[in-house]
Amino acid sequence: MTTGSESATLRLRGIGRERLRFLPRVLAAEPFGLALAEERPLRVEFFDTERALLRQCGVLLRLEVVGGEGQLALELSSGARPVAEEFPLSEGICPVPDDATEAVGRSAIAGALADALGAVALRRCAALRGVRQAAAGPEGGLRLTVDVLEAEGTGPEGAVVELLLSGGVCAERERLAEYLAEKLDLAPAHRSVMEAVCPGVGSDGVRRFSGFGLRAEDRFVDAAYRVLGRCFERMRWNEPGARLGLEPECLHDMRVATRRLRAALKVFAPALPPKKAAAIEKHLRWLAAALGPVRDLDVLLERFESDSARVTPEARGGLAQYRELLWVRRRRARREMRRVLASRRYERLLRAMERFLGAGPPRRPPAAARRPVLGAASAVIRERLSSVLDLGRQLSPDAPDAELHQLRIRCKRLRYACDCFAELHPRRAARSAKRVARLQETLGAHQDAVAACGLLSEMARRAPRRRAQDFDLAMGQLTQCRAQDAAAARQDFFRRWKKFARKKTRRLLTTALKP
C-alpha cells in the first residue's frame, strides 16, 4: 500500500470477484458512507518497443479505455512518481479504435519518447480486460475506483483487483485504506498491474548480467576483461533510462557503472595495454562530467520536501523560487548530457570499448597479468588499504574539507577494488566491503553537504534581481542547515574511523581474498 499526497493504492492478485460482494457493505459503513456506481467495461493495454526499451528504462506506457474514451499515461514499473516534470506524463485519446497502436504512435508522449531515445516503433505487448466501478463522497472528498482486470487467456483465476483511493485529505485516505485492508484482507501493493499479471516484465527481468563471473582459476588478465565487460554492460543497459530522465535511479546506476569502469581500469592496469586504457579512461572522465551535474540536481530535488521542513515559516515562501532555479539548472544540465550522449565522441567511446573487450586478453600477456587472480587481488586490496590508512591517520578533527574529500576518493577506490573481486570469496569480501562502504558513505554525506553549501551560496549570488522577498532568508537558512549536516558527518566519520583503523578490521580486509 502506498499513501501519498495524490493517492493510496491497494492491489491483489488471483482473488476473482467473490470477495468483492462484501465491498458495498464495507464502504457504506460509518464514517465513510460511499456507494458504488454501476460497472463499466474497462480495457487496459501496455505498449513497448520491439526490444523492450521502455521496460529497460523501468517505464510502462499504459492505455486505459473506459466508455470509448482513452487515457494514455507513462508510469514507472515500480509505481514511484517520476522526477521529470517537463515530460508529458498523460494525455487523452478519443475516440480509441480497437487497434490503438497507430493512435498511440501519434501521441505527444510517443513523440517525447522518440525525442529522448531516438526513433521508436511502439507495439502492444500486453492487454487486459475487465470492469470498473467508482464510488465518490461529497465534492472534493474521498473517491474510490475499483478495477477487476484479467489478462487475455488467463481466466477469472488470474484476475487482478485494484482499488485506487484519491481525493480528500491524506489522513482520510490512509484511514480508509487500512479499513479496507482489514475487512477485505487486502495485501499492500508493491508492483504495477502489468508486473502482477505478466511476471518478469519489470526492468529487472528484461536483462540479466551473465557471462562475466570470476573463477578462482582465472588469471589476473582474464579477470580484468570479465570485470570490465560487466561494468560496460551495466553502463550501456542504464543509458536509455538516463536519456529518458523519468526514473532518477537509471542515471544514478549509469553514473556508478561509469565510475566502476574507471576504477577497474586502474585496478587492472598491469594487465591492460597502457595507451588504450588511458584513452578510454580519458573519455570516461569526460562522460562522467556530463552525468554528474544532473544527478546532483536530482538529489537536491528529491530532498526538497525535507528541506522545506527545516526552514522557518517566514522563509518558506522563498523556497518556490529555489525549486524553480533547481529545475532550470536541471533542464540545462540534461540538455548538455543528452548532447554528450548523442555526440560522435560518445559513439567512438562505445565502439572502442566493444573492440577492446571483443578482442579479449592478449595471447602473451605480461608476467604480472598471468598471476592467479586470488594472489593479485589480495595485493591490490593491501595496497589500497595502506593508502587509506596512511592519509586517514594524518587527519585531525579540524582537517580541511579538501583532505576529507581526498580520503573519500581513496575509500571509494578501495571499495570498488573489493567489489571487483567479491565473487571469489562472497561472504568474506562482502563483510570487508561493507566496512569500507560505511566509511565512504559518511565521507560522502560530508562532501555532499559541503558541495550543497557552495551551490546555495552561488544560487543566492546569481539569482535574478527580481527575487522573492524571503528568498535570501531561505537560502541563508538552508546553507546553515547544510553546514550543520557537514559538521555532523565530520563527527560521525571520526567516530567510525576509530573502529575502521583497528587491527581487527585491517586483518579482515587483508585476508578477505587470501588464496
DALINZI-V975366 format. One record per residue. N is the residue number from 1. RES is the residue in three letters. OMEGA is omega in whole degrees, 0 to 359 (NA if undefined). NEAR is the number of other ideal C-beta (glycine too) atoms within 12 Angstrom. D_FIRST is the distance of its C-alpha to the first C-alpha in whole Angstrom. Layout:
# DALINZI-V975366
N_RES_OMEGA_NEAR_D_FIRST / N_RES_OMEGA_NEAR_D_FIRST
This chain:
# DALINZI-V975366
1_MET_177_28_0 / 2_THR_179_27_4 / 3_THR_181_26_7 / 4_GLY_183_18_10 / 5_SER_184_16_13 / 6_GLU_186_20_13 / 7_SER_171_29_10 / 8_ALA_188_38_7 / 9_THR_173_36_6 / 10_LEU_178_38_5 / 11_ARG_173_36_8 / 12_LEU_176_35_11 / 13_ARG_167_29_14 / 14_GLY_180_23_17 / 15_ILE_183_29_17 / 16_GLY_183_21_20 / 17_ARG_190_24_20 / 18_GLU_183_16_22 / 19_ARG_182_23_19 / 20_LEU_181_30_18 / 21_ARG_177_13_22 / 22_PHE_188_20_20 / 23_LEU_180_30_18 / 24_PRO_180_22_21 / 25_ARG_180_16_22 / 26_VAL_183_29_18 / 27_LEU_182_32_18 / 28_ALA_183_18_22 / 29_ALA_176_18_22 / 30_GLU_4_9_22 / 31_PRO_190_15_21 / 32_PHE_176_32_19 / 33_GLY_180_18_22 / 34_LEU_179_34_20 / 35_ALA_181_19_22 / 36_LEU_175_27_21 / 37_ALA_180_18_24 / 38_GLU_178_14_26 / 39_GLU_176_19_24 / 40_ARG_179_22_25 / 41_PRO_183_21_25 / 42_LEU_175_32_23 / 43_ARG_179_34_24 / 44_VAL_179_42_21 / 45_GLU_178_39_23 / 46_PHE_183_41_23 / 47_PHE_178_40_25 / 48_ASP_176_38_27 / 49_THR_181_30_30 / 50_GLU_182_16_32 / 51_ARG_178_20_31 / 52_ALA_184_31_28 / 53_LEU_181_34_28 / 54_LEU_177_44_25 / 55_ARG_175_37_23 / 56_GLN_178_34_25 / 57_CYS_184_45_23 / 58_GLY_185_42_20 / 59_VAL_175_47_20 / 60_LEU_174_45_20 / 61_LEU_191_47_22 / 62_ARG_177_39_20 / 63_LEU_175_42_23 / 64_GLU_180_39_22 / 65_VAL_178_32_25 / 66_VAL_178_26_25 / 67_GLY_177_19_28 / 68_GLY_179_19_30 / 69_GLU_184_19_28 / 70_GLY_175_29_26 / 71_GLN_180_30_24 / 72_LEU_184_38_24 / 73_ALA_171_30_21 / 74_LEU_176_39_20 / 75_GLU_178_35_17 / 76_LEU_180_35_16 / 77_SER_178_39_15 / 78_SER_182_27_12 / 79_GLY_180_32_11 / 80_ALA_181_24_12 / 81_ARG_179_22_14 / 82_PRO_181_32_18 / 83_VAL_189_33_21 / 84_ALA_180_32_24 / 85_GLU_184_20_24 / 86_GLU_182_20_28 / 87_PHE_178_31_26 / 88_PRO_185_23_26 / 89_LEU_180_27_22 / 90_SER_175_21_23 / 91_GLU_180_26_26 / 92_GLY_175_21_27 / 93_ILE_182_32_29 / 94_CYS_355_18_32 / 95_PRO_180_13_33 / 96_VAL_178_26_31 / 97_PRO_179_18_34 / 98_ASP_174_15_33 / 99_ASP_188_17_33 / 100_ALA_186_33_31 / 101_THR_182_27_32 / 102_GLU_179_18_35 / 103_ALA_178_27_33 / 104_VAL_180_39_30 / 105_GLY_179_26_33 / 106_ARG_186_17_34 / 107_SER_177_32_31 / 108_ALA_179_22_31 / 109_ILE_178_36_28 / 110_ALA_177_33_30 / 111_GLY_178_20_33 / 112_ALA_177_26_31 / 113_LEU_179_35_30 / 114_ALA_179_22_33 / 115_ASP_183_22_34 / 116_ALA_189_35_32 / 117_LEU_188_33_32 / 118_GLY_182_18_36 / 119_ALA_179_15_37 / 120_VAL_175_32_34 / 121_ALA_183_21_34 / 122_LEU_175_35_31 / 123_ARG_179_25_31 / 124_ARG_182_28_28 / 125_CYS_177_30_26 / 126_ALA_179_35_24 / 127_ALA_178_31_24 / 128_LEU_177_36_22 / 129_ARG_181_28_23 / 130_GLY_182_34_22 / 131_VAL_178_28_22 / 132_ARG_171_31_20 / 133_GLN_181_31_20 / 134_ALA_175_28_19 / 135_ALA_183_30_19 / 136_ALA_175_23_20 / 137_GLY_177_25_22 / 138_PRO_182_13_24 / 139_GLU_182_9_25 / 140_GLY_181_12_22 / 141_GLY_183_21_20 / 142_LEU_174_35_17 / 143_ARG_180_30_16 / 144_LEU_175_40_14 / 145_THR_181_31_15 / 146_VAL_178_39_15 / 147_ASP_172_36_16 / 148_VAL_188_35_17 / 149_LEU_175_41_19 / 150_GLU_174_31_21 / 151_ALA_181_31_22 / 152_GLU_176_20_26 / 153_GLY_182_13_28 / 154_THR_182_23_25 / 155_GLY_184_12_26 / 156_PRO_182_19_23 / 157_GLU_179_15_22 / 158_GLY_185_25_20 / 159_ALA_174_30_19 / 160_VAL_176_39_15 / 161_VAL_182_39_13 / 162_GLU_175_41_11 / 163_LEU_181_46_10 / 164_LEU_178_33_10 / 165_LEU_178_44_11 / 166_SER_180_28_13 / 167_GLY_180_26_16 / 168_GLY_178_29_17 / 169_VAL_186_19_16 / 170_CYS_182_20_13 / 171_ALA_179_15_14 / 172_GLU_180_26_14 / 173_ARG_179_33_11 / 174_GLU_181_23_9 / 175_ARG_179_20_12 / 176_LEU_179_40_12 / 177_ALA_179_35_8 / 178_GLU_180_21_9 / 179_TYR_179_28_12 / 180_LEU_180_40_11 / 181_ALA_181_25_9 / 182_GLU_186_17_12 / 183_LYS_184_23_15 / 184_LEU_179_27_14 / 185_ASP_180_15_13 / 186_LEU_178_31_9 / 187_ALA_177_25_7 / 188_PRO_180_20_4 / 189_ALA_178_30_5 / 190_HIS_183_19_7 / 191_ARG_178_32_10 / 192_SER_179_38_12 / 193_VAL_182_39_13 / 194_MET_178_41_17 / 195_GLU_181_32_16 / 196_ALA_183_36_14 / 197_VAL_183_37_18 / 198_CYS_183_31_20 / 199_PRO_175_17_19 / 200_GLY_182_19_21 / 201_VAL_176_28_21 / 202_GLY_184_32_19 / 203_SER_181_36_21 / 204_ASP_183_20_21 / 205_GLY_183_18_23 / 206_VAL_186_26_25 / 207_ARG_175_24_27 / 208_ARG_182_15_28 / 209_PHE_181_23_31 / 210_SER_179_10_34 / 211_GLY_181_13_37 / 212_PHE_182_25_37 / 213_GLY_178_21_37 / 214_LEU_176_34_40 / 215_ARG_184_16_42 / 216_ALA_182_21_45 / 217_GLU_180_13_48 / 218_ASP_168_30_47 / 219_ARG_179_30_49 / 220_PHE_181_37_48 / 221_VAL_176_31_49 / 222_ASP_178_29_47 / 223_ALA_181_43_44 / 224_ALA_184_44_44 / 225_TYR_177_35_44 / 226_ARG_181_33_41 / 227_VAL_178_42_39 / 228_LEU_178_43_40 / 229_GLY_179_33_39 / 230_ARG_180_30_35 / 231_CYS_181_37_35 / 232_PHE_179_37_36 / 233_GLU_179_28_34 / 234_ARG_177_31_31 / 235_MET_180_41_32 / 236_ARG_182_31_33 / 237_TRP_183_30_30 / 238_ASN_182_35_28 / 239_GLU_180_37_31 / 240_PRO_178_37_29 / 241_GLY_177_40_26 / 242_ALA_177_43_28 / 243_ARG_184_40_30 / 244_LEU_173_43_27 / 245_GLY_179_43_26 / 246_LEU_181_41_22 / 247_GLU_184_37_20 / 248_PRO_184_36_22 / 249_GLU_178_30_22 / 250_CYS_178_42_24 / 251_LEU_179_42_27 / 252_HIS_182_27_26 / 253_ASP_178_32_26 / 254_MET_179_41_29 / 255_ARG_179_34_31 / 256_VAL_179_28_30 / 257_ALA_178_37_32 / 258_THR_178_41_35 / 259_ARG_181_32_35 / 260_ARG_177_35_35 / 261_LEU_177_40_38 / 262_ARG_179_34_40 / 263_ALA_180_34_40 / 264_ALA_177_40_41 / 265_LEU_179_38_44 / 266_LYS_181_35_45 / 267_VAL_186_37_44 / 268_PHE_182_44_46 / 269_ALA_180_29_49 / 270_PRO_183_26_52 / 271_ALA_187_36_51 / 272_LEU_174_33_50 / 273_PRO_190_25_53 / 274_PRO_183_16_53 / 275_LYS_179_13_54 / 276_LYS_180_22_51 / 277_ALA_180_28_48 / 278_ALA_180_18_49 / 279_ALA_180_22_49 / 280_ILE_180_37_46 / 281_GLU_178_31_45 / 282_LYS_179_20_46 / 283_HIS_179_32_44 / 284_LEU_177_37_41 / 285_ARG_176_22_42 / 286_TRP_179_24_42 / 287_LEU_180_36_39 / 288_ALA_180_30_37 / 289_ALA_178_21_39 / 290_ALA_181_32_37 / 291_LEU_187_39_33 / 292_GLY_183_27_33 / 293_PRO_180_27_33 / 294_VAL_180_38_31 / 295_ARG_180_35_28 / 296_ASP_179_29_30 / 297_LEU_175_35_29 / 298_ASP_180_33_25 / 299_VAL_179_29_25 / 300_LEU_178_34_26 / 301_LEU_178_32_24 / 302_GLU_182_22_21 / 303_ARG_187_28_23 / 304_PHE_182_28_24 / 305_GLU_179_17_21 / 306_SER_176_16_22 / 307_ASP_182_30_26 / 308_SER_181_23_25 / 309_ALA_185_16_25 / 310_ARG_180_22_28 / 311_VAL_181_29_30 / 312_THR_179_19_32 / 313_PRO_181_15_32 / 314_GLU_184_17_35 / 315_ALA_187_29_34 / 316_ARG_178_25_31 / 317_GLY_180_21_32 / 318_GLY_182_32_34 / 319_LEU_180_33_30 / 320_ALA_178_20_30 / 321_GLN_176_27_33 / 322_TYR_179_39_32 / 323_ARG_179_29_29 / 324_GLU_178_22_31 / 325_LEU_176_32_33 / 326_LEU_180_34_31 / 327_TRP_178_24_30 / 328_VAL_179_22_33 / 329_ARG_180_26_34 / 330_ARG_179_33_31 / 331_ARG_179_23_32 / 332_ARG_180_18_36 / 333_ALA_179_28_35 / 334_ARG_176_35_33 / 335_ARG_179_22_36 / 336_GLU_180_23_38 / 337_MET_180_36_35 / 338_ARG_175_27_35 / 339_ARG_179_16_39 / 340_VAL_182_31_40 / 341_LEU_178_36_37 / 342_ALA_186_19_40 / 343_SER_176_18_43 / 344_ARG_180_13_46 / 345_ARG_178_20_45 / 346_TYR_178_28_42 / 347_GLU_178_17_43 / 348_ARG_177_18_46 / 349_LEU_180_32_44 / 350_LEU_181_26_42 / 351_ARG_180_17_45 / 352_ALA_178_26_46 / 353_MET_180_34_44 / 354_GLU_178_19_44 / 355_ARG_182_17_47 / 356_PHE_181_29_47 / 357_LEU_180_30_45 / 358_GLY_180_15_46 / 359_ALA_179_17_50 / 360_GLY_181_16_48 / 361_PRO_178_27_50 / 362_PRO_181_19_54 / 363_ARG_181_9_56 / 364_ARG_180_9_58 / 365_PRO_177_23_56 / 366_PRO_184_20_57 / 367_ALA_181_13_58 / 368_ALA_181_21_55 / 369_ALA_181_27_52 / 370_ARG_179_23_54 / 371_ARG_173_26_53 / 372_PRO_187_26_50 / 373_VAL_182_37_47 / 374_LEU_179_29_46 / 375_GLY_179_23_49 / 376_ALA_181_35_49 / 377_ALA_180_43_45 / 378_SER_179_30_46 / 379_ALA_179_25_49 / 380_VAL_181_40_46 / 381_ILE_180_41_44 / 382_ARG_181_26_47 / 383_GLU_183_24_48 / 384_ARG_175_36_45 / 385_LEU_178_37_44 / 386_SER_179_20_48 / 387_SER_179_24_47 / 388_VAL_183_37_44 / 389_LEU_180_28_46 / 390_ASP_181_16_49 / 391_LEU_183_27_47 / 392_GLY_181_34_45 / 393_ARG_180_19_48 / 394_GLN_187_18_50 / 395_LEU_175_28_47 / 396_SER_182_14_47 / 397_PRO_179_16_45 / 398_ASP_180_12_46 / 399_ALA_179_22_46 / 400_PRO_179_16_46 / 401_ASP_182_26_42 / 402_ALA_180_16_44 / 403_GLU_175_25_45 / 404_LEU_178_39_41 / 405_HIS_178_29_40 / 406_GLN_177_23_43 / 407_LEU_177_39_42 / 408_ARG_179_35_38 / 409_ILE_179_26_39 / 410_ARG_176_32_41 / 411_CYS_179_40_38 / 412_LYS_178_32_36 / 413_ARG_177_33_39 / 414_LEU_180_43_39 / 415_ARG_180_38_36 / 416_TYR_177_35_36 / 417_ALA_176_41_39 / 418_CYS_181_42_37 / 419_ASP_180_39_35 / 420_CYS_187_38_37 / 421_PHE_188_46_39 / 422_ALA_182_31_36 / 423_GLU_185_28_36 / 424_LEU_175_34_39 / 425_HIS_191_26_38 / 426_PRO_186_19_34 / 427_ARG_182_15_34 / 428_ARG_181_27_37 / 429_ALA_180_33_36 / 430_ALA_178_22_32 / 431_ARG_181_23_33 / 432_SER_180_39_36 / 433_ALA_180_35_34 / 434_LYS_180_23_31 / 435_ARG_177_33_34 / 436_VAL_182_42_35 / 437_ALA_179_26_31 / 438_ARG_180_24_31 / 439_LEU_181_39_34 / 440_GLN_181_36_34 / 441_GLU_177_23_30 / 442_THR_176_32_32 / 443_LEU_177_41_35 / 444_GLY_177_28_32 / 445_ALA_177_30_30 / 446_HIS_182_39_34 / 447_GLN_178_32_35 / 448_ASP_180_27_32 / 449_ALA_178_35_33 / 450_VAL_180_30_37 / 451_ALA_179_29_36 / 452_ALA_176_33_34 / 453_CYS_179_27_37 / 454_GLY_180_20_39 / 455_LEU_180_27_37 / 456_LEU_178_35_36 / 457_SER_180_21_40 / 458_GLU_179_16_41 / 459_MET_179_31_38 / 460_ALA_180_26_40 / 461_ARG_187_17_43 / 462_ARG_181_16_43 / 463_ALA_178_24_41 / 464_PRO_181_14_43 / 465_ARG_179_9_45 / 466_ARG_183_8_44 / 467_ARG_176_23_41 / 468_ALA_185_25_39 / 469_GLN_183_14_41 / 470_ASP_181_23_38 / 471_PHE_180_33_37 / 472_ASP_179_25_39 / 473_LEU_179_25_38 / 474_ALA_180_36_35 / 475_MET_179_33_36 / 476_GLY_181_24_38 / 477_GLN_177_29_35 / 478_LEU_177_40_33 / 479_THR_178_32_36 / 480_GLN_178_24_36 / 481_CYS_180_27_33 / 482_ARG_177_32_33 / 483_ALA_176_23_36 / 484_GLN_177_20_35 / 485_ASP_180_30_32 / 486_ALA_180_30_35 / 487_ALA_179_23_37 / 488_ALA_179_18_34 / 489_ALA_178_31_34 / 490_ARG_178_33_37 / 491_GLN_180_20_37 / 492_ASP_180_25_35 / 493_PHE_183_38_36 / 494_PHE_174_27_40 / 495_ARG_179_17_38 / 496_ARG_183_28_36 / 497_TRP_179_33_40 / 498_LYS_178_17_42 / 499_LYS_184_21_39 / 500_PHE_185_33_39 / 501_ALA_179_26_43 / 502_ARG_181_15_44 / 503_LYS_181_12_46 / 504_LYS_180_16_43 / 505_THR_179_28_41 / 506_ARG_180_25_44 / 507_ARG_179_18_45 / 508_LEU_181_28_41 / 509_LEU_185_40_41 / 510_THR_180_27_45 / 511_THR_184_22_44 / 512_ALA_183_36_41 / 513_LEU_181_40_43 / 514_LYS_181_23_46 / 515_PRO_NA_18_48
